[in-house]
Amino acid sequence: MTVAFAIGILVATLIIGVPIPFAFFSSGAYIIYSSGYDPGFLLPFGFAKMNSVVLLTIPLFIMAGGVMDRGGIGEKLVDLVDIIAGRIRGGLGVVMVITCAIFGAVSGSSSATVSCIGSIMMPKLKAAGYPQGHAAALLASSGVLGILIPPSMLMILYAWMGNQSVLACFLSAFVPGLILTVLLSLVNLFLLRKNTKIKVNESIDMATTAKLFASKSVKASPALMMPVIILGGIYGGIMTPTEAAAVAVLYAIPVAMFVYRGLKMRNLVSTLIESATTTGVIMVMMFAVMILSRLYIMENLPDQIMTLLTSISENKFVLLMMINLFMLIMGMLMDDVSGVLLGTPILVPLVMKLGVDPVHFAAIMGVNLGMGNVTPPTAPLLYLSGRISGAPVTEMLKPTLYLIRQ
């Protein structure tokens, strides 16, 4: 009963809007008080768990995403993809989806992807006559690609929490990310196929298209080299993910400042300050989750969940469906980082008992948490997209239902 009340406290505090770290601390404090644990051993445990080189990737990828956002790198990617897909009805939406996938391959963050690409694409979509709710919903749904397309900050955290290979977790989420990119593009085209209010670029001959594409490719080549360098270095065994994140920052700053000239020194300083602030918030949240997950394990929560699930059904696939539903609900209540930090130590032992490879489960968790992040009541990506676009959430719900549930 103790752990059930603790989970109830966690859910209730999240629903009423208590900041996530304090919600986690509240749930943990109840377990400590009820079970008589000595809090003295929990603080060293939390610090010891966070003493990892892998976690250095978090501030570095946050910094790289901020530099790309301020430096105009995302805009060059948009211009390149627009040459290919911008001349069909709904094509500008496809441009946004593909650009989010490319940007996610560098920033490693869904929120950075939505923020950067949204600020570039939303004015263009509005000018082209796209329904505001549809455009904002497509942006939020495309932000999920930042979770799946490697290098993903979420997969790094999952590998760290689950004692798995970071590279293997990257690869497990890569194919689902590509599939989601294709599906989002196709559903977007299908929904807009009869919308005659949408403006499209004038058709041009193949020779002119090839010439423009070559010109835009040259301008976008410094931006396109970023995922090549990062992913090539990681999968080629030249760099670790942490080193690749550092290289991403060192590469992005001169490109943004001297090649695209979108980043000034004052902007760089403010970007570094914002990155440090965001990192501090995430680290506090991680520390709270470390303590809470340790308490849940000590209270034998994974076995209790398994007993509950098997009392309903012993079929492996039914149990996996229930676990998927559980992760979707987690994503609805908290952001993706909190969800993976809290869910990994609880759920990985369960799926291993069911015979599911934990690397395969990395992709399952990423997809479900991504879906939850665009599903109310919390829906951080949905609300972030709404703020960027100015679209009411009520106009975004129906298009989001079509886009993310395909």
The 8 nearest C-alpha neighbors of each residue, nearest first, counted from 0:
[[1, 3, 2, 4, 5, 6, 298, 33],
 [2, 0, 4, 3, 5, 30, 33, 34],
 [1, 3, 5, 4, 0, 6, 298, 30],
 [4, 2, 0, 6, 5, 1, 7, 8],
 [3, 5, 7, 1, 2, 6, 8, 0],
 [6, 4, 26, 2, 8, 7, 3, 29],
 [5, 7, 9, 3, 8, 4, 2, 10],
 [8, 6, 4, 10, 5, 9, 11, 3],
 [7, 9, 5, 11, 6, 10, 26, 12],
 [10, 8, 6, 26, 7, 12, 22, 11],
 [9, 11, 13, 7, 8, 12, 14, 6],
 [12, 10, 8, 14, 13, 9, 7, 15],
 [11, 13, 17, 15, 9, 14, 22, 10],
 [14, 12, 10, 16, 11, 17, 15, 9],
 [13, 15, 11, 16, 12, 10, 332, 17],
 [16, 14, 12, 13, 17, 11, 10, 18],
 [15, 17, 13, 14, 18, 12, 19, 11],
 [16, 18, 12, 13, 15, 22, 19, 21],
 [19, 17, 21, 20, 22, 16, 13, 12],
 [18, 20, 22, 21, 23, 17, 13, 284],
 [21, 19, 284, 23, 22, 18, 287, 24],
 [22, 20, 24, 23, 19, 18, 25, 17],
 [23, 21, 19, 25, 20, 24, 12, 9],
 [22, 24, 20, 26, 21, 25, 287, 19],
 [23, 25, 21, 27, 22, 26, 287, 28],
 [26, 24, 28, 22, 23, 27, 21, 29],
 [25, 27, 5, 23, 29, 9, 24, 28],
 [28, 26, 24, 291, 30, 29, 25, 23],
 [27, 29, 31, 25, 30, 26, 24, 32],
 [28, 30, 32, 26, 27, 31, 33, 5],
 [31, 29, 33, 27, 28, 32, 34, 5],
 [32, 30, 36, 28, 29, 34, 35, 33],
 [31, 33, 29, 35, 30, 34, 28, 36],
 [34, 32, 30, 31, 35, 29, 1, 36],
 [35, 33, 31, 36, 30, 32, 1, 29],
 [34, 36, 32, 31, 33, 37, 30, 38],
 [37, 35, 31, 34, 38, 32, 30, 33],
 [36, 38, 39, 40, 35, 31, 41, 32],
 [39, 37, 41, 40, 36, 31, 42, 28],
 [38, 40, 37, 41, 42, 43, 36, 44],
 [39, 41, 38, 42, 43, 44, 37, 36],
 [42, 40, 44, 38, 39, 43, 290, 45],
 [41, 43, 45, 44, 40, 39, 46, 38],
 [44, 42, 46, 45, 41, 40, 47, 39],
 [45, 43, 41, 47, 42, 46, 48, 40],
 [46, 44, 42, 48, 43, 47, 289, 286],
 [45, 47, 43, 49, 48, 44, 50, 42],
 [48, 46, 44, 50, 49, 45, 43, 51],
 [49, 47, 45, 46, 50, 44, 51, 289],
 [48, 50, 46, 47, 51, 45, 286, 54],
 [49, 51, 47, 48, 46, 52, 54, 45],
 [52, 50, 53, 49, 54, 48, 55, 47],
 [51, 53, 54, 55, 50, 241, 56, 49],
 [52, 54, 51, 55, 56, 241, 159, 155],
 [55, 53, 56, 52, 57, 51, 49, 156],
 [56, 54, 57, 53, 52, 58, 241, 59],
 [55, 57, 241, 59, 54, 244, 58, 60],
 [56, 58, 55, 60, 59, 54, 61, 152],
 [59, 57, 61, 278, 60, 56, 62, 55],
 [60, 58, 62, 56, 61, 57, 244, 245],
 [59, 61, 63, 62, 57, 58, 106, 244],
 [62, 60, 58, 64, 59, 63, 274, 57],
 [61, 63, 59, 65, 60, 274, 64, 58],
 [64, 62, 248, 60, 66, 65, 61, 106],
 [65, 63, 106, 67, 61, 62, 66, 111],
 [66, 64, 68, 62, 67, 63, 270, 69],
 [67, 65, 63, 69, 68, 64, 70, 62],
 [68, 66, 70, 64, 72, 65, 69, 63],
 [67, 69, 115, 65, 66, 70, 64, 71],
 [68, 70, 66, 67, 262, 71, 65, 261],
 [71, 69, 261, 255, 262, 67, 72, 68],
 [72, 70, 261, 74, 73, 69, 68, 67],
 [71, 73, 67, 74, 75, 70, 222, 255],
 [72, 74, 76, 71, 75, 116, 77, 67],
 [75, 73, 77, 71, 76, 72, 78, 119],
 [76, 74, 78, 219, 77, 73, 72, 79],
 [75, 77, 73, 79, 74, 78, 219, 98],
 [76, 78, 74, 80, 75, 79, 98, 81],
 [79, 77, 75, 81, 76, 80, 74, 82],
 [78, 80, 76, 215, 81, 77, 82, 216],
 [79, 81, 77, 82, 83, 94, 78, 76],
 [82, 80, 85, 78, 84, 83, 79, 94],
 [83, 81, 80, 79, 85, 84, 212, 78],
 [82, 84, 81, 80, 85, 86, 79, 212],
 [85, 83, 90, 81, 86, 82, 94, 87],
 [86, 84, 81, 90, 91, 87, 82, 83],
 [87, 85, 200, 199, 84, 90, 202, 201],
 [86, 88, 90, 85, 199, 89, 84, 200],
 [89, 87, 90, 199, 192, 197, 86, 191],
 [88, 90, 188, 92, 91, 191, 87, 187],
 [91, 89, 85, 84, 87, 93, 92, 88],
 [90, 92, 94, 85, 93, 89, 95, 84],
 [93, 91, 95, 90, 94, 89, 96, 187],
 [94, 92, 90, 184, 96, 91, 95, 97],
 [93, 95, 91, 92, 97, 96, 80, 81],
 [96, 94, 92, 98, 93, 97, 99, 91],
 [95, 97, 93, 99, 141, 98, 94, 92],
 [98, 96, 100, 94, 99, 95, 93, 101],
 [97, 99, 101, 95, 100, 96, 102, 77],
 [100, 98, 102, 96, 97, 101, 103, 112],
 [99, 101, 97, 103, 98, 102, 144, 104],
 [102, 100, 98, 104, 103, 99, 97, 105],
 [101, 103, 99, 104, 105, 100, 98, 106],
 [104, 102, 145, 100, 106, 107, 105, 101],
 [103, 105, 101, 102, 149, 148, 150, 226],
 [106, 104, 103, 102, 226, 107, 225, 150],
 [105, 107, 64, 103, 108, 60, 63, 102],
 [108, 106, 151, 152, 103, 150, 145, 105],
 [107, 109, 145, 111, 106, 110, 152, 146],
 [110, 108, 145, 142, 112, 111, 146, 143],
 [109, 111, 113, 112, 108, 114, 380, 142],
 [112, 110, 114, 108, 109, 113, 64, 115],
 [111, 113, 109, 110, 115, 114, 142, 116],
 [114, 112, 110, 142, 117, 111, 116, 115],
 [113, 115, 111, 117, 112, 116, 110, 118],
 [116, 114, 68, 112, 118, 117, 113, 111],
 [115, 117, 119, 118, 113, 112, 114, 120],
 [118, 116, 120, 113, 114, 119, 115, 121],
 [117, 119, 115, 116, 120, 121, 114, 387],
 [120, 118, 116, 117, 121, 74, 115, 122],
 [119, 121, 117, 123, 122, 118, 116, 124],
 [120, 122, 124, 123, 117, 118, 119, 388],
 [123, 121, 125, 124, 120, 126, 119, 118],
 [124, 122, 126, 120, 121, 125, 127, 119],
 [123, 125, 127, 121, 126, 129, 122, 120],
 [126, 124, 122, 128, 127, 123, 129, 121],
 [125, 127, 123, 124, 128, 122, 129, 198],
 [126, 128, 198, 124, 125, 197, 129, 123],
 [129, 127, 197, 125, 126, 196, 198, 130],
 [128, 130, 124, 125, 197, 127, 131, 134],
 [131, 129, 133, 132, 134, 128, 125, 124],
 [132, 130, 134, 133, 390, 129, 135, 125],
 [131, 133, 395, 394, 135, 134, 130, 390],
 [132, 134, 136, 130, 398, 131, 135, 137],
 [133, 135, 137, 131, 136, 132, 130, 138],
 [136, 134, 138, 132, 137, 133, 384, 388],
 [137, 135, 399, 133, 395, 139, 138, 134],
 [138, 136, 140, 134, 135, 139, 141, 133],
 [137, 139, 135, 141, 136, 140, 142, 134],
 [140, 138, 142, 136, 381, 380, 141, 384],
 [139, 141, 137, 142, 138, 143, 403, 136],
 [142, 140, 138, 143, 139, 96, 144, 137],
 [141, 143, 109, 139, 113, 144, 140, 145],
 [142, 144, 369, 141, 145, 146, 140, 109],
 [145, 143, 147, 142, 146, 141, 100, 148],
 [144, 146, 103, 109, 108, 143, 142, 107],
 [147, 145, 144, 143, 151, 109, 153, 108],
 [146, 148, 144, 176, 172, 145, 173, 149],
 [147, 149, 173, 176, 104, 144, 145, 103],
 [150, 148, 151, 169, 104, 147, 173, 107],
 [149, 151, 107, 104, 148, 169, 152, 105],
 [152, 150, 107, 149, 154, 153, 146, 148],
 [151, 153, 155, 107, 154, 108, 156, 57],
 [152, 154, 156, 151, 155, 146, 157, 336],
 [155, 153, 157, 151, 156, 152, 168, 158],
 [156, 154, 152, 158, 153, 157, 165, 159],
 [155, 157, 159, 153, 154, 158, 160, 152],
 [158, 156, 154, 160, 159, 155, 161, 153],
 [159, 157, 163, 161, 155, 165, 156, 162],
 [158, 160, 156, 162, 157, 161, 155, 163],
 [159, 161, 157, 158, 162, 156, 343, 344],
 [160, 162, 158, 163, 159, 157, 343, 344],
 [163, 161, 159, 158, 160, 164, 157, 165],
 [164, 162, 158, 161, 165, 159, 358, 168],
 [165, 163, 167, 166, 158, 168, 162, 358],
 [164, 166, 168, 158, 167, 155, 169, 163],
 [167, 165, 169, 168, 164, 170, 234, 233],
 [166, 168, 170, 164, 169, 165, 171, 358],
 [169, 167, 171, 165, 166, 170, 358, 154],
 [170, 168, 166, 149, 167, 171, 172, 165],
 [169, 171, 173, 167, 168, 172, 166, 174],
 [170, 172, 168, 362, 169, 173, 359, 167],
 [173, 171, 362, 147, 170, 175, 169, 174],
 [172, 174, 176, 170, 148, 175, 171, 147],
 [173, 175, 177, 176, 172, 178, 171, 170],
 [176, 174, 178, 177, 172, 173, 179, 147],
 [175, 177, 147, 173, 179, 174, 148, 178],
 [176, 178, 180, 174, 179, 175, 173, 181],
 [179, 177, 175, 181, 180, 176, 182, 174],
 [178, 180, 182, 176, 177, 181, 183, 175],
 [181, 179, 177, 183, 178, 182, 176, 184],
 [182, 180, 184, 178, 179, 183, 185, 177],
 [183, 181, 179, 185, 184, 180, 186, 178],
 [182, 184, 186, 180, 185, 181, 179, 187],
 [183, 185, 93, 187, 181, 182, 186, 180],
 [184, 186, 182, 188, 187, 183, 189, 181],
 [187, 185, 189, 183, 188, 184, 182, 190],
 [186, 188, 184, 190, 185, 189, 183, 191],
 [189, 187, 89, 185, 191, 186, 190, 192],
 [188, 190, 186, 192, 187, 191, 185, 193],
 [189, 191, 187, 188, 192, 186, 193, 194],
 [192, 190, 194, 188, 189, 193, 89, 187],
 [191, 193, 189, 194, 190, 188, 88, 89],
 [194, 192, 191, 195, 190, 189, 88, 196],
 [193, 195, 191, 196, 192, 197, 88, 190],
 [194, 196, 197, 193, 198, 192, 88, 191],
 [197, 195, 194, 128, 198, 129, 127, 193],
 [198, 196, 128, 195, 127, 129, 194, 199],
 [197, 199, 127, 128, 196, 200, 88, 195],
 [200, 198, 86, 88, 87, 201, 197, 85],
 [199, 201, 86, 85, 202, 198, 87, 203],
 [200, 202, 203, 199, 86, 85, 198, 87],
 [203, 201, 86, 200, 204, 199, 87, 208],
 [204, 202, 201, 207, 208, 205, 206, 86],
 [203, 205, 207, 206, 208, 202, 209, 201],
 [206, 204, 208, 207, 209, 203, 210, 202],
 [205, 207, 209, 208, 204, 210, 203, 211],
 [206, 208, 210, 209, 205, 204, 211, 203],
 [209, 207, 205, 211, 210, 206, 212, 204],
 [210, 208, 212, 206, 207, 211, 205, 213],
 [209, 211, 207, 213, 208, 212, 206, 214],
 [212, 210, 214, 208, 213, 209, 215, 207],
 [211, 213, 209, 215, 214, 210, 216, 208],
 [212, 214, 216, 210, 211, 215, 209, 217],
 [213, 215, 211, 217, 212, 216, 210, 218],
 [216, 214, 218, 212, 79, 217, 213, 219],
 [217, 215, 219, 213, 214, 218, 220, 212],
 [216, 218, 220, 214, 215, 219, 213, 221],
 [217, 219, 215, 216, 220, 214, 75, 221],
 [218, 220, 216, 75, 222, 217, 221, 215],
 [219, 221, 223, 217, 222, 216, 218, 224],
 [222, 220, 224, 223, 219, 254, 225, 218],
 [221, 223, 219, 220, 224, 225, 72, 76],
 [224, 222, 220, 225, 221, 219, 226, 227],
 [223, 225, 227, 221, 222, 226, 228, 220],
 [224, 226, 228, 227, 223, 222, 229, 105],
 [227, 225, 229, 105, 228, 230, 224, 104],
 [228, 226, 224, 225, 231, 230, 229, 223],
 [227, 229, 231, 225, 226, 232, 230, 224],
 [230, 228, 226, 232, 243, 231, 227, 225],
 [231, 229, 233, 232, 227, 226, 228, 234],
 [232, 230, 228, 234, 227, 235, 233, 229],
 [231, 233, 237, 235, 238, 229, 230, 228],
 [234, 232, 238, 230, 236, 235, 231, 239],
 [235, 233, 236, 231, 232, 230, 166, 237],
 [236, 234, 232, 237, 233, 231, 238, 230],
 [235, 237, 234, 233, 238, 232, 239, 231],
 [236, 238, 232, 235, 233, 239, 234, 231],
 [239, 237, 233, 232, 242, 236, 243, 240],
 [238, 240, 242, 241, 233, 243, 237, 236],
 [241, 239, 243, 242, 244, 233, 238, 56],
 [242, 240, 56, 244, 239, 243, 53, 55],
 [241, 243, 245, 239, 244, 240, 238, 246],
 [242, 244, 240, 246, 245, 229, 241, 238],
 [245, 243, 247, 241, 242, 246, 59, 56],
 [244, 246, 242, 248, 247, 243, 59, 249],
 [247, 245, 243, 249, 248, 244, 250, 242],
 [248, 246, 244, 250, 245, 249, 251, 243],
 [249, 247, 63, 251, 245, 250, 246, 252],
 [250, 248, 246, 247, 251, 252, 245, 253],
 [249, 251, 247, 248, 252, 246, 253, 254],
 [252, 250, 248, 254, 249, 253, 255, 247],
 [251, 253, 255, 254, 250, 249, 256, 248],
 [254, 252, 256, 255, 257, 251, 250, 258],
 [255, 253, 258, 251, 252, 256, 257, 259],
 [254, 256, 70, 252, 259, 262, 253, 260],
 [255, 257, 260, 262, 253, 254, 261, 252],
 [258, 256, 260, 253, 254, 259, 255, 262],
 [257, 259, 254, 260, 255, 256, 253, 221],
 [258, 260, 255, 261, 257, 254, 256, 71],
 [261, 259, 256, 257, 258, 262, 255, 70],
 [260, 262, 70, 71, 259, 255, 256, 69],
 [263, 261, 70, 256, 255, 260, 69, 266],
 [264, 262, 266, 265, 267, 256, 261, 260],
 [263, 265, 267, 266, 268, 262, 256, 269],
 [264, 266, 268, 267, 263, 269, 262, 270],
 [267, 265, 269, 263, 264, 268, 270, 262],
 [266, 268, 264, 270, 265, 269, 263, 271],
 [267, 269, 271, 265, 270, 266, 272, 264],
 [268, 270, 272, 266, 271, 267, 273, 265],
 [271, 269, 267, 273, 268, 272, 65, 266],
 [270, 272, 274, 268, 269, 273, 275, 267],
 [271, 273, 269, 275, 270, 274, 276, 268],
 [274, 272, 276, 270, 275, 271, 277, 269],
 [275, 273, 271, 277, 62, 272, 276, 61],
 [274, 276, 278, 272, 273, 277, 279, 271],
 [277, 275, 273, 279, 278, 274, 272, 280],
 [278, 276, 274, 280, 279, 275, 273, 281],
 [277, 279, 275, 281, 276, 280, 58, 274],
 [278, 280, 276, 282, 277, 281, 275, 283],
 [279, 281, 277, 283, 278, 282, 284, 276],
 [282, 280, 284, 278, 279, 283, 285, 277],
 [281, 283, 285, 279, 284, 280, 278, 286],
 [284, 282, 286, 280, 285, 281, 279, 287],
 [283, 285, 20, 281, 287, 282, 286, 288],
 [286, 284, 282, 288, 287, 283, 281, 289],
 [285, 287, 289, 283, 284, 288, 45, 282],
 [288, 286, 284, 290, 285, 289, 20, 24],
 [287, 289, 291, 285, 290, 286, 292, 341],
 [290, 288, 286, 292, 287, 45, 291, 285],
 [289, 291, 293, 287, 288, 292, 45, 41],
 [290, 292, 288, 294, 27, 293, 289, 295],
 [291, 293, 295, 289, 294, 290, 288, 341],
 [294, 292, 296, 290, 291, 295, 289, 297],
 [293, 295, 297, 291, 292, 296, 298, 290],
 [296, 294, 292, 298, 300, 297, 293, 291],
 [295, 297, 299, 293, 298, 294, 300, 292],
 [298, 296, 294, 299, 295, 293, 300, 292],
 [297, 299, 295, 296, 300, 294, 2, 1],
 [300, 298, 296, 297, 302, 301, 295, 303],
 [299, 301, 303, 295, 302, 298, 296, 304],
 [302, 300, 304, 345, 303, 299, 305, 349],
 [303, 301, 305, 304, 300, 299, 306, 349],
 [302, 304, 300, 306, 301, 305, 307, 299],
 [303, 305, 307, 301, 302, 306, 300, 308],
 [304, 306, 302, 308, 307, 303, 309, 301],
 [307, 305, 303, 309, 304, 308, 302, 310],
 [308, 306, 304, 310, 305, 309, 303, 311],
 [307, 309, 305, 311, 310, 306, 304, 312],
 [308, 310, 312, 313, 311, 306, 307, 305],
 [309, 311, 307, 308, 312, 306, 313, 305],
 [312, 310, 309, 308, 307, 313, 318, 306],
 [313, 311, 309, 314, 310, 308, 317, 318],
 [312, 314, 309, 315, 318, 311, 310, 317],
 [313, 315, 317, 312, 316, 318, 309, 319],
 [316, 314, 318, 317, 313, 319, 353, 312],
 [315, 317, 319, 318, 314, 320, 321, 313],
 [318, 316, 320, 314, 319, 315, 321, 312],
 [317, 319, 321, 315, 316, 320, 314, 322],
 [320, 318, 316, 322, 321, 317, 323, 315],
 [321, 319, 323, 317, 318, 322, 316, 324],
 [320, 322, 324, 318, 323, 319, 325, 317],
 [321, 323, 325, 319, 324, 320, 318, 326],
 [324, 322, 320, 326, 321, 325, 319, 327],
 [323, 325, 327, 321, 322, 326, 320, 328],
 [324, 326, 322, 328, 323, 327, 321, 329],
 [327, 325, 329, 323, 328, 324, 367, 368],
 [326, 328, 371, 324, 330, 367, 329, 325],
 [327, 329, 331, 325, 330, 326, 324, 371],
 [330, 328, 326, 332, 331, 327, 338, 333],
 [331, 329, 371, 368, 327, 372, 328, 333],
 [330, 332, 371, 328, 329, 377, 374, 372],
 [333, 331, 377, 329, 330, 328, 13, 376],
 [334, 332, 330, 331, 338, 329, 337, 377],
 [333, 335, 337, 336, 338, 330, 372, 379],
 [334, 336, 338, 337, 368, 339, 330, 333],
 [337, 335, 339, 338, 334, 340, 153, 156],
 [338, 336, 340, 335, 334, 339, 341, 333],
 [339, 337, 335, 341, 336, 340, 342, 329],
 [338, 340, 342, 336, 341, 343, 337, 335],
 [341, 339, 337, 338, 342, 343, 336, 288],
 [340, 342, 338, 339, 343, 292, 288, 337],
 [341, 343, 339, 345, 338, 346, 340, 344],
 [342, 344, 346, 345, 339, 347, 340, 341],
 [345, 343, 342, 346, 347, 161, 341, 160],
 [346, 344, 342, 301, 343, 347, 348, 341],
 [345, 347, 349, 343, 348, 342, 344, 350],
 [346, 348, 350, 349, 343, 344, 345, 351],
 [349, 347, 351, 346, 350, 352, 345, 301],
 [350, 348, 346, 352, 347, 351, 301, 305],
 [349, 351, 353, 355, 352, 347, 348, 346],
 [350, 352, 354, 355, 348, 353, 349, 347],
 [351, 353, 349, 350, 354, 348, 355, 347],
 [354, 352, 350, 351, 355, 315, 349, 319],
 [353, 355, 351, 352, 350, 356, 315, 349],
 [356, 354, 351, 350, 353, 357, 360, 359],
 [355, 357, 359, 358, 360, 351, 354, 350],
 [358, 356, 360, 359, 355, 361, 347, 351],
 [359, 357, 361, 360, 356, 168, 171, 167],
 [360, 358, 356, 361, 357, 362, 171, 363],
 [359, 361, 357, 363, 358, 362, 364, 356],
 [362, 360, 358, 364, 359, 363, 168, 365],
 [361, 363, 172, 365, 360, 364, 171, 359],
 [364, 362, 360, 366, 361, 365, 367, 359],
 [363, 365, 361, 367, 362, 366, 368, 360],
 [364, 366, 362, 368, 363, 367, 369, 361],
 [367, 365, 369, 363, 364, 368, 362, 370],
 [368, 366, 370, 327, 364, 369, 365, 326],
 [367, 369, 330, 371, 365, 370, 366, 327],
 [368, 370, 366, 372, 143, 367, 371, 365],
 [371, 369, 367, 368, 372, 373, 366, 374],
 [370, 372, 330, 331, 327, 368, 374, 369],
 [373, 371, 378, 369, 330, 370, 374, 379],
 [372, 374, 378, 381, 371, 380, 370, 375],
 [373, 375, 378, 371, 331, 372, 376, 370],
 [376, 374, 378, 377, 331, 373, 371, 372],
 [375, 377, 378, 331, 374, 332, 14, 379],
 [376, 378, 375, 332, 331, 379, 333, 374],
 [379, 377, 372, 373, 375, 374, 381, 380],
 [380, 378, 382, 381, 372, 377, 383, 334],
 [381, 379, 383, 139, 382, 373, 378, 372],
 [380, 382, 373, 139, 384, 378, 379, 383],
 [381, 383, 385, 379, 384, 380, 386, 378],
 [384, 382, 380, 386, 385, 381, 379, 387],
 [383, 385, 387, 381, 382, 386, 139, 135],
 [384, 386, 382, 390, 388, 383, 389, 387],
 [387, 385, 383, 389, 384, 388, 382, 390],
 [386, 388, 384, 385, 389, 383, 118, 117],
 [389, 387, 385, 390, 386, 121, 384, 135],
 [388, 390, 386, 385, 387, 391, 384, 131],
 [389, 391, 385, 388, 132, 131, 392, 135],
 [392, 390, 393, 394, 385, 389, 395, 132],
 [391, 393, 395, 394, 396, 390, 385, 382],
 [392, 394, 391, 395, 396, 397, 132, 390],
 [395, 393, 132, 392, 391, 396, 390, 397],
 [396, 394, 132, 392, 136, 393, 398, 397],
 [395, 397, 399, 393, 398, 394, 400, 392],
 [396, 398, 400, 399, 395, 401, 394, 393],
 [399, 397, 401, 400, 133, 396, 395, 136],
 [400, 398, 402, 136, 396, 397, 401, 403],
 [399, 401, 397, 398, 402, 404, 403, 396],
 [402, 400, 398, 399, 404, 403, 405, 397],
 [403, 401, 399, 400, 404, 405, 183, 398],
 [402, 404, 405, 400, 399, 401, 140, 370],
 [403, 405, 401, 402, 400, 399, 370, 183],
 [404, 403, 402, 401, 182, 186, 183, 400]]
